[in-house]
Amino acid sequence: MNQEILGMIMQMCGGLGLFLFGMKLMGDGLELAAGNKLRNLVEKLTTNKYMGALVGLIVTAVIQSSSATTVMVVGFVNAGLMNLAQAVGVIMGANVGTTATGIMIAFKLSAIAPVAVFFGVVLMSFCKKNNQKHIGQIIAGFGILFMGMELMSSAMEPLRTSEVFTGMMTSFRNPFLGVLVGMIFTAVIQSSSASVGVLQALGAAGAITLPSAIYIIYGQNIGTCVTALISSVGTNKTARRTAIVHLLFNVFGALLFILITMALPFEQLVMRLAPNDPVVQISIVHVIFNLATTALLLPLSNVLIKIACRVIPGEELEKEGMSLSYLDSRILNTPPIAVAQVIKEVERMGELATENFQLAMESLLDGNEKKIEQVEENEELINFLNRGITEYLVKINGLDIEDSDRDAIGALYHVINDWERVGDHAQNISELAQLVVAGKANLSYRAVSEIKELRDLVIRILKESMSMFEGRSQDISLGNEINNIEEEIDERTRQLRDNHIERLNQGLCSATSGTVYMDLLTNLERIADHSTNVAYSMNKKLTSTNVKMMNAVSEK
């Protein structure tokens, strides 16, 4: 008897393992197949909470985990990319999206599961195109999920004749006990979709009926909040309030439905909709719970926000200067979105480096000491961003991402190095400005006029390069313009050096001032070179050389 119990437990654990693996494999495949579409969807988030709910629903249906979506939202809020009002909508939508797995299981497609696994593995093993491999991953995950369900159900079949187990299941008709069991089980396996799936497997085996399962379902919805609560530890107050809102949503929904179930014939209604089919009945309850709770609480989201602010009182402190604006480790759970966020952080670094160059030039030409100090502060932040982004890129590179995203990550290593070098050259210029401000060197009216013209060209190439990088532009005319500006800067620099040597020969310039001028030209020229590198960094097909060759062919 003990061996039978042990065998049943092992089979049930194996089935649960296959179920979780299949769900993860399918979710990862969907996520990779969605790729840019998923990224664009999240970027369209607005202050409209209804749009946020739709985004949350779709994203969760794709990645097959409301916990993962909620953790990602906590990361967005902690990074300051999303406010609490936006987050509430996404979280409520995620709760609806998590019902997708249960709905799919209700269709009872176990018969085709082995065939799905076969075709999925064939696509994953023999197809060369990533899209086809991802489709194979989705199909294989789908099949493995149902095979896990079938294994769990067959393992649990002997339980329906066990008086001890039947008595235990009957005890779950007690609302408090049922909710507690559902909450604890879901908190342990960190997935409401999986815990509902296990409940459906029990139903398929005839080991549990809806009256015994209904309160467990309510508890499962509360248990899924544990992941977000744990994830919010160490975050800012707004992020912690986001996790509290998630908890309040599910607790309120559970209390509401406990009262409805006790006061109204809710169970009987569901059982009439799907007679003698506990699997479908469990799915229906799960869907109604989340849809009804979302429909009721989404318009009242401000009330939840106020309660969360009372639970976690106080004003949010402003972010310190030395911080990453778009990155948070929690976002790594969704690789396509993590790639989009790191690109935004690199763009921020580029804007800061460009600003620092302009400040350095103003400090030199205007003799403004305060701007020299600002350049030093910005340079510290640029160096901080360089280290922080590099660490984040290393983490993303270890994830399962699209080849195109992996190419982008490889290019970004070079981009942040180029922006860091632009920052260094801006700092060099501010050091030259210190000599001018201290009266140790001076620039003639003619030298200042020449430098201003060259500065304007450098600012132009910085802005055009940033535009090409941000837009991932394949525009040959824009590439041609950047090439022309760079060539003009190189030619102008050579000409200015010749002019300066002539002034030195005529005794019109001191040795110290001459050194400042020549160093300034070198820094300006190198900033232009680094900005050109940035322009072509994300375009494998479009390079500076290619643009020149295309122009040569068109001229012929």
C-alpha positions as CSV (number, residue, x, y, z in Angstrom):
1,M,0.0,0.0,0.0
2,N,2.9,2.3,0.9
3,Q,4.5,1.6,-2.5
4,E,1.2,2.4,-4.3
5,I,1.0,5.8,-2.4
6,L,4.6,6.5,-3.2
7,G,4.2,5.6,-6.8
8,M,1.1,7.8,-7.0
9,I,2.9,10.8,-5.4
10,M,5.9,10.3,-7.8
11,Q,3.6,10.2,-10.8
12,M,1.7,13.3,-9.6
13,C,4.9,15.2,-9.1
14,G,6.1,14.1,-12.5
15,G,2.9,15.3,-14.1
16,L,3.1,18.6,-12.3
17,G,6.7,19.0,-13.4
18,L,5.7,18.4,-17.0
19,F,2.7,20.7,-16.7
20,L,4.9,23.6,-15.4
21,F,7.6,22.9,-17.9
22,G,5.1,22.8,-20.8
23,M,3.5,26.1,-19.6
24,K,6.9,27.8,-19.3
25,L,8.0,26.4,-22.7
26,M,4.8,27.6,-24.4
27,G,5.0,31.0,-22.7
28,D,8.6,31.5,-23.6
29,G,7.8,30.6,-27.2
30,L,4.9,32.9,-27.4
31,E,7.0,35.7,-25.9
32,L,9.8,35.2,-28.4
33,A,7.4,34.9,-31.3
34,A,5.6,38.1,-30.2
35,G,9.0,39.9,-29.8
36,N,8.7,43.5,-31.1
37,K,4.9,43.3,-31.0
38,L,4.9,42.7,-27.3
39,R,7.5,45.4,-26.8
40,N,5.4,47.9,-28.9
41,L,2.3,46.9,-26.9
42,V,3.8,47.8,-23.6
43,E,5.2,51.0,-24.9
44,K,1.7,52.1,-25.8
45,L,0.7,52.2,-22.2
46,T,-1.1,55.5,-21.4
47,T,-2.7,57.0,-18.3
48,N,-5.9,55.4,-19.6
49,K,-6.4,52.5,-17.1
50,Y,-8.7,50.7,-19.5
51,M,-6.0,50.5,-22.1
52,G,-3.6,49.4,-19.4
53,A,-6.0,46.6,-18.5
54,L,-6.1,45.4,-22.1
55,V,-2.3,45.5,-22.3
56,G,-2.1,43.5,-19.1
57,L,-4.6,40.9,-20.4
58,I,-2.7,40.4,-23.7
59,V,0.8,40.3,-22.2
60,T,-0.3,37.8,-19.5
61,A,-2.0,35.6,-22.1
62,V,1.2,35.6,-24.1
63,I,3.7,35.0,-21.3
64,Q,1.3,32.6,-19.5
65,S,1.9,34.1,-16.0
66,S,0.1,36.9,-14.2
67,S,2.8,36.7,-11.5
68,A,5.5,37.5,-14.2
69,T,3.4,40.4,-15.5
70,T,2.9,41.8,-12.1
71,V,6.5,41.5,-11.2
72,M,7.4,43.3,-14.4
73,V,4.9,46.1,-13.5
74,V,6.5,46.4,-10.1
75,G,9.8,46.8,-11.9
76,F,8.4,49.5,-14.2
77,V,7.0,51.4,-11.3
78,N,10.3,51.1,-9.3
79,A,12.2,52.4,-12.3
80,G,9.7,55.4,-12.5
81,L,8.4,54.4,-16.0
82,M,4.8,53.8,-14.8
83,N,2.7,55.5,-12.2
84,L,0.4,53.8,-9.8
85,A,-2.7,54.6,-11.8
86,Q,-1.3,52.9,-14.9
87,A,0.0,50.0,-12.9
88,V,-3.4,49.2,-11.4
89,G,-5.0,48.8,-14.9
90,V,-2.3,46.5,-16.1
91,I,-2.5,44.3,-12.9
92,M,-6.3,44.0,-13.2
93,G,-5.9,43.0,-16.9
94,A,-3.2,40.5,-15.9
95,N,-5.7,38.8,-13.6
96,V,-8.1,38.3,-16.5
97,G,-5.2,37.1,-18.8
98,T,-4.2,34.4,-16.3
99,T,-7.5,32.6,-17.0
100,A,-6.2,31.7,-20.5
101,T,-4.4,28.5,-19.3
102,G,-7.5,27.2,-17.5
103,I,-9.7,27.9,-20.6
104,M,-7.3,26.0,-22.8
105,I,-7.2,23.0,-20.4
106,A,-11.0,23.0,-20.4
107,F,-11.0,22.0,-24.1
108,K,-9.5,18.6,-23.1
109,L,-7.0,18.2,-26.0
110,S,-4.9,15.5,-24.3
111,A,-5.5,13.1,-27.2
112,I,-3.4,15.3,-29.6
113,A,-0.7,16.1,-27.0
114,P,1.8,13.5,-28.1
115,V,1.4,14.5,-31.8
116,A,1.9,18.2,-30.8
117,V,5.1,17.3,-28.9
118,F,6.4,15.4,-31.9
119,F,5.8,18.2,-34.4
120,G,7.0,20.9,-32.0
121,V,10.3,19.1,-31.3
122,V,10.8,18.5,-35.1
123,L,10.3,22.2,-35.8
124,M,12.7,23.1,-32.9
125,S,15.3,20.6,-34.0
126,F,15.4,20.9,-37.7
127,C,14.2,24.4,-38.7
128,K,16.8,27.1,-39.2
129,K,14.6,30.1,-39.0
130,N,13.9,31.5,-35.5
131,N,10.2,32.1,-36.1
132,Q,9.7,28.5,-37.0
133,K,11.7,27.3,-33.9
134,H,9.5,29.5,-31.7
135,I,6.3,28.1,-33.3
136,G,7.8,24.7,-32.6
137,Q,8.4,25.7,-29.0
138,I,4.8,26.8,-28.6
139,I,3.4,23.6,-30.0
140,A,5.8,21.4,-28.0
141,G,5.0,23.3,-24.8
142,F,1.3,23.0,-25.5
143,G,1.6,19.2,-25.9
144,I,3.8,18.8,-22.8
145,L,1.3,20.8,-20.8
146,F,-1.5,18.4,-21.7
147,M,0.6,15.4,-21.2
148,G,1.4,16.6,-17.7
149,M,-2.3,17.2,-17.1
150,E,-3.1,13.6,-18.2
151,L,-0.3,12.2,-16.0
152,M,-1.6,14.1,-13.0
153,S,-5.2,13.1,-13.6
154,S,-4.3,9.4,-14.0
155,A,-2.2,9.6,-10.8
156,M,-5.1,11.1,-8.9
157,E,-7.8,8.6,-10.1
158,P,-7.4,6.2,-7.1
159,L,-8.1,9.2,-4.8
160,R,-11.8,9.3,-5.8
161,T,-12.4,6.0,-4.0
162,S,-10.4,7.0,-0.9
163,E,-12.7,7.8,2.0
164,V,-9.9,9.8,3.7
165,F,-9.3,11.9,0.7
166,T,-13.0,12.3,0.0
167,G,-13.5,13.5,3.6
168,M,-10.7,16.0,3.2
169,M,-12.1,17.3,0.0
170,T,-15.5,17.7,1.7
171,S,-13.9,19.8,4.4
172,F,-12.8,22.3,1.8
173,R,-16.5,23.3,1.5
174,N,-15.6,25.4,4.6
175,P,-14.9,28.8,3.1
176,F,-12.0,29.6,5.5
177,L,-10.3,26.3,5.0
178,G,-10.8,26.2,1.2
179,V,-9.4,29.7,0.8
180,L,-6.4,29.0,3.0
181,V,-5.5,25.8,1.1
182,G,-5.7,27.5,-2.3
183,M,-3.7,30.5,-1.0
184,I,-0.9,28.4,0.5
185,F,-0.6,26.0,-2.5
186,T,-0.5,28.9,-5.0
187,A,2.0,30.8,-2.9
188,V,4.3,27.7,-2.8
189,I,4.3,27.0,-6.6
190,Q,4.2,30.8,-7.4
191,S,1.6,30.4,-10.2
192,S,-2.2,30.7,-10.1
193,S,-2.4,29.2,-13.6
194,A,-0.5,26.1,-12.5
195,S,-2.5,25.7,-9.2
196,V,-5.8,26.0,-11.1
197,G,-4.4,23.5,-13.6
198,V,-3.8,21.0,-10.7
199,L,-7.3,21.6,-9.4
200,Q,-8.6,20.9,-12.9
201,A,-6.5,17.7,-13.0
202,L,-8.2,16.6,-9.7
203,G,-11.6,17.4,-11.3
204,A,-10.7,15.3,-14.4
205,A,-9.8,12.4,-12.2
206,G,-13.1,12.7,-10.4
207,A,-11.3,13.4,-7.1
208,I,-12.9,16.8,-6.5
209,T,-16.2,18.5,-7.4
210,L,-17.0,22.1,-7.8
211,P,-18.5,22.6,-4.3
212,S,-15.2,21.4,-2.8
213,A,-13.1,23.4,-5.3
214,I,-14.8,26.7,-5.5
215,Y,-13.3,28.3,-2.3
216,I,-9.9,26.9,-3.2
217,I,-10.2,28.9,-6.5
218,Y,-10.8,32.1,-4.5
219,G,-7.8,31.4,-2.3
220,Q,-5.6,30.7,-5.4
221,N,-6.2,34.2,-6.6
222,I,-5.0,35.6,-3.3
223,G,-1.9,33.3,-3.3
224,T,-0.7,34.6,-6.6
225,C,0.0,38.0,-4.9
226,V,2.8,36.5,-2.9
227,T,5.3,36.7,-5.9
228,A,4.6,40.4,-6.4
229,L,4.8,41.1,-2.6
230,I,8.2,39.4,-2.4
231,S,9.4,41.2,-5.5
232,S,8.4,44.6,-4.1
233,V,10.8,44.1,-1.1
234,G,13.5,46.8,-1.4
235,T,11.7,48.9,-3.9
236,N,10.4,52.4,-3.6
237,K,7.1,53.2,-1.9
238,T,5.1,53.4,-5.2
239,A,6.3,50.0,-6.3
240,R,5.3,48.5,-2.9
241,R,1.9,50.2,-3.2
242,T,1.5,48.5,-6.6
243,A,2.0,45.1,-4.9
244,I,-0.5,46.1,-2.2
245,V,-3.1,47.1,-4.8
246,H,-2.7,43.7,-6.4
247,L,-3.3,42.0,-3.0
248,L,-6.3,44.3,-2.3
249,F,-7.8,43.5,-5.7
250,N,-7.7,39.7,-5.1
251,V,-8.7,39.9,-1.4
252,F,-11.7,42.0,-2.2
253,G,-12.7,39.7,-5.0
254,A,-12.4,36.6,-2.8
255,L,-14.5,38.2,-0.1
256,L,-17.1,39.3,-2.6
257,F,-17.4,35.9,-4.2
258,I,-17.4,34.1,-0.8
259,L,-20.5,36.1,0.1
260,I,-22.1,35.5,-3.3
261,T,-21.4,31.8,-3.1
262,M,-22.8,31.5,0.4
263,A,-25.9,33.7,-0.3
264,L,-26.8,32.8,-3.9
265,P,-27.0,29.6,-5.9
266,F,-23.7,30.5,-7.8
267,E,-22.4,26.9,-7.7
268,Q,-25.6,25.5,-9.1
269,L,-25.6,28.0,-11.9
270,V,-22.1,27.1,-13.0
271,M,-22.8,23.4,-12.7
272,R,-25.8,23.8,-15.0
273,L,-23.6,25.5,-17.5
274,A,-21.3,22.5,-17.7
275,P,-23.0,19.5,-16.1
276,N,-20.8,16.6,-15.0
277,D,-17.7,18.4,-16.1
278,P,-15.6,19.7,-13.1
279,V,-12.7,20.8,-15.4
280,V,-14.9,23.2,-17.3
281,Q,-16.7,24.3,-14.1
282,I,-13.5,25.2,-12.4
283,S,-12.4,27.2,-15.5
284,I,-15.8,29.0,-15.6
285,V,-15.5,30.1,-12.0
286,H,-11.9,31.3,-12.5
287,V,-13.0,33.4,-15.5
288,I,-16.1,34.8,-13.8
289,F,-14.1,35.7,-10.7
290,N,-11.5,37.7,-12.5
291,L,-13.8,39.3,-15.1
292,A,-16.4,40.4,-12.5
293,T,-13.8,41.7,-10.0
294,T,-12.0,43.6,-12.8
295,A,-15.3,45.1,-14.1
296,L,-16.2,46.2,-10.6
297,L,-12.9,47.5,-9.3
298,L,-11.3,49.0,-12.5
299,P,-13.7,52.1,-12.3
300,L,-13.0,52.3,-8.6
301,S,-9.2,51.9,-8.9
302,N,-8.6,55.3,-7.2
303,V,-10.2,53.9,-4.0
304,L,-7.7,51.0,-4.1
305,I,-4.8,53.5,-4.6
306,K,-5.9,55.5,-1.6
307,I,-6.1,52.4,0.6
308,A,-2.6,51.4,-0.6
309,C,-1.3,54.9,0.2
310,R,-2.7,54.5,3.7
311,V,-1.1,51.1,4.1
312,I,2.3,52.5,2.9
313,P,2.1,56.2,3.9
314,G,4.5,59.0,3.1
315,E,5.8,60.9,0.1
316,E,8.0,59.2,-2.5
317,L,11.5,60.4,-2.3
318,E,13.0,61.7,-5.5
319,K,15.5,59.4,-7.3
320,E,19.1,60.2,-6.6
321,G,21.1,61.5,-9.6
322,M,23.2,58.3,-9.7
323,S,20.4,55.9,-10.8
324,L,19.2,54.0,-13.8
325,S,16.0,55.6,-15.1
326,Y,14.7,52.7,-17.3
327,L,16.2,49.6,-15.9
328,D,15.2,47.3,-13.1
329,S,16.2,43.7,-12.5
330,R,12.5,42.6,-12.4
331,I,12.1,43.6,-16.1
332,L,14.6,40.9,-17.0
333,N,11.8,38.4,-16.6
334,T,10.4,39.6,-19.9
335,P,13.5,39.7,-22.2
336,P,11.9,41.5,-25.3
337,I,10.9,44.4,-23.0
338,A,14.2,44.3,-21.2
339,V,16.0,44.9,-24.5
340,A,13.7,47.9,-25.3
341,Q,14.4,49.4,-21.8
342,V,18.2,49.1,-22.1
343,I,18.1,50.8,-25.5
344,K,16.2,53.7,-23.8
345,E,18.8,53.9,-21.1
346,V,21.5,54.1,-23.8
347,E,19.6,56.9,-25.5
348,R,19.5,58.7,-22.2
349,M,23.3,58.3,-21.8
350,G,23.7,59.7,-25.4
351,E,21.6,62.7,-24.6
352,L,23.6,63.3,-21.4
353,A,26.9,63.1,-23.3
354,T,25.6,65.5,-26.0
355,E,24.4,67.9,-23.3
356,N,27.8,67.7,-21.6
357,F,29.6,68.6,-24.8
358,Q,27.5,71.7,-25.2
359,L,28.1,72.7,-21.6
360,A,31.8,72.2,-22.0
361,M,31.9,74.4,-25.1
362,E,29.8,77.1,-23.4
363,S,32.1,77.0,-20.4
364,L,35.1,77.4,-22.7
365,L,33.7,80.2,-24.9
366,D,31.8,82.1,-22.1
367,G,34.2,81.4,-19.2
368,N,31.4,80.1,-17.1
369,E,32.8,78.2,-14.0
370,K,29.4,76.9,-12.9
371,K,29.1,75.0,-16.2
372,I,32.5,73.5,-15.7
373,E,31.2,72.1,-12.3
374,Q,28.1,70.8,-14.1
375,V,30.2,69.0,-16.7
376,E,32.1,67.2,-13.9
377,E,28.8,66.1,-12.2
378,N,27.4,64.9,-15.5
379,E,30.6,63.0,-16.3
380,E,30.3,61.1,-13.0
381,L,26.7,60.1,-14.1
382,I,27.9,59.1,-17.5
383,N,30.5,56.8,-16.0
384,F,27.9,55.4,-13.6
385,L,25.5,54.7,-16.5
386,N,28.3,53.0,-18.5
387,R,28.9,50.6,-15.6
388,G,25.2,50.0,-14.9
389,I,24.2,49.5,-18.5
390,T,27.2,47.1,-19.1
391,E,26.1,45.0,-16.2
392,Y,22.5,44.9,-17.4
393,L,23.7,44.0,-21.0
394,V,25.6,41.0,-19.6
395,K,22.5,39.8,-17.8
396,I,20.3,40.2,-20.9
397,N,22.9,38.3,-23.0
398,G,22.5,35.3,-20.7
399,L,18.7,35.2,-21.5
400,D,16.9,33.4,-24.3
401,I,16.4,36.2,-26.8
402,E,15.9,36.7,-30.5
403,D,19.0,36.8,-32.7
404,S,18.1,40.3,-33.8
405,D,18.0,41.4,-30.1
406,R,21.3,39.6,-29.4
407,D,22.9,41.5,-32.3
408,A,21.4,44.7,-30.8
409,I,22.9,43.9,-27.4
410,G,26.3,43.3,-29.1
411,A,26.1,46.6,-30.8
412,L,25.1,48.4,-27.6
413,Y,28.4,47.5,-25.9
414,H,30.1,49.6,-28.6
415,V,27.5,52.4,-28.4
416,I,27.9,53.0,-24.6
417,N,31.7,52.9,-25.1
418,D,31.3,55.6,-27.8
419,W,29.1,57.8,-25.6
420,E,31.5,57.3,-22.7
421,R,34.3,58.5,-24.9
422,V,32.2,61.6,-26.0
423,G,31.8,62.3,-22.3
424,D,35.5,62.0,-21.7
425,H,36.3,64.4,-24.6
426,A,33.7,66.9,-23.2
427,Q,35.5,66.7,-19.8
428,N,38.8,67.3,-21.6
429,I,37.3,70.5,-23.1
430,S,36.1,71.6,-19.7
431,E,39.6,71.2,-18.4
432,L,40.8,73.4,-21.2
433,A,38.1,75.9,-20.2
434,Q,39.6,76.0,-16.7
435,L,42.9,77.2,-18.2
436,V,41.1,79.9,-20.1
437,V,39.0,81.0,-17.0
438,A,42.2,81.0,-14.9
439,G,43.8,83.4,-17.4
440,K,46.6,80.8,-18.3
441,A,45.5,80.8,-21.9
442,N,43.3,82.9,-24.2
443,L,41.7,82.5,-27.6
444,S,41.8,85.3,-30.1
445,Y,38.6,86.6,-31.7
446,R,39.4,84.7,-34.9
447,A,40.1,81.4,-33.1
448,V,36.8,81.7,-31.2
449,S,35.0,82.3,-34.5
450,E,36.6,79.3,-36.0
451,I,35.8,77.1,-33.0
452,K,32.2,78.2,-33.0
453,E,31.7,77.1,-36.6
454,L,33.3,73.7,-35.9
455,R,31.3,73.3,-32.7
456,D,28.1,73.8,-34.6
457,L,29.1,71.1,-37.1
458,V,29.8,68.7,-34.2
459,I,26.5,69.4,-32.5
460,R,24.8,68.7,-35.9
461,I,26.5,65.4,-36.3
462,L,25.7,64.4,-32.7
463,K,22.0,65.1,-33.2
464,E,21.8,63.5,-36.6
465,S,23.6,60.4,-35.3
466,M,21.3,60.2,-32.2
467,S,18.3,60.5,-34.6
468,M,19.6,57.7,-36.8
469,F,20.4,55.5,-33.7
470,E,17.0,56.1,-32.0
471,G,15.0,55.5,-35.3
472,R,17.1,52.4,-36.4
473,S,17.1,54.3,-39.6
474,Q,18.0,52.7,-42.9
475,D,17.7,56.1,-44.7
476,I,20.7,56.4,-47.0
477,S,20.1,60.1,-47.4
478,L,20.5,60.5,-43.6
479,G,23.6,58.3,-43.6
480,N,25.0,60.4,-46.5
481,E,24.3,63.6,-44.6
482,I,26.2,62.3,-41.5
483,N,29.1,61.2,-43.8
484,N,29.2,64.7,-45.4
485,I,29.3,66.4,-42.0
486,E,32.1,64.1,-40.8
487,E,34.1,64.8,-43.9
488,E,33.5,68.5,-43.5
489,I,34.6,68.4,-39.9
490,D,37.8,66.5,-40.9
491,E,38.6,69.0,-43.6
492,R,37.8,72.0,-41.5
493,T,40.0,70.6,-38.7
494,R,42.9,70.2,-41.0
495,Q,42.4,73.7,-42.3
496,L,42.1,75.2,-38.8
497,R,45.4,73.4,-37.8
498,D,47.1,75.0,-40.8
499,N,45.7,78.4,-39.9
500,H,46.9,78.0,-36.3
501,I,50.4,77.0,-37.3
502,E,50.5,80.1,-39.5
503,R,49.5,82.3,-36.5
504,L,52.2,80.7,-34.4
505,N,54.8,81.4,-37.1
506,Q,53.7,85.0,-37.1
507,G,53.9,85.2,-33.3
508,L,50.2,86.0,-33.0
509,C,49.6,83.2,-30.5
510,S,51.3,82.0,-27.3
511,A,52.6,78.5,-26.8
512,T,50.1,77.7,-24.0
513,S,47.1,79.1,-25.9
514,G,48.3,77.2,-29.0
515,T,48.3,73.9,-27.1
516,V,44.7,74.6,-25.8
517,Y,43.6,75.3,-29.3
518,M,45.2,72.2,-30.9
519,D,43.8,70.0,-28.1
520,L,40.4,71.5,-28.6
521,L,40.5,70.6,-32.3
522,T,41.5,67.0,-31.5
523,N,38.7,66.6,-29.1
524,L,36.1,68.0,-31.5
525,E,37.3,65.8,-34.3
526,R,37.2,62.6,-32.1
527,I,33.7,63.4,-30.8
528,A,32.5,63.5,-34.4
529,D,34.1,60.1,-35.0
530,H,32.4,58.5,-32.0
531,S,29.0,60.0,-33.0
532,T,29.4,58.5,-36.5
533,N,30.0,55.1,-34.9
534,V,26.8,55.5,-33.0
535,A,24.8,56.4,-36.1
536,Y,25.7,53.1,-37.8
537,S,25.9,50.9,-34.7
538,M,22.4,49.3,-35.0
539,N,22.3,48.9,-38.8
540,K,24.3,45.9,-39.9
541,K,23.3,46.4,-43.6
542,L,23.8,50.2,-43.6
543,T,27.3,51.3,-42.8
544,S,29.4,54.4,-43.5
545,T,31.3,52.5,-46.2
546,N,28.2,51.1,-47.8
547,V,26.6,54.6,-48.0
548,K,29.7,55.9,-49.7
549,M,29.7,53.0,-52.2
550,M,26.0,53.4,-52.9
551,N,26.5,57.1,-53.6
552,A,29.4,56.4,-55.9
553,V,27.3,53.9,-57.9
554,S,24.4,56.4,-58.1
555,E,26.7,59.1,-59.3
556,K,28.0,56.9,-62.1
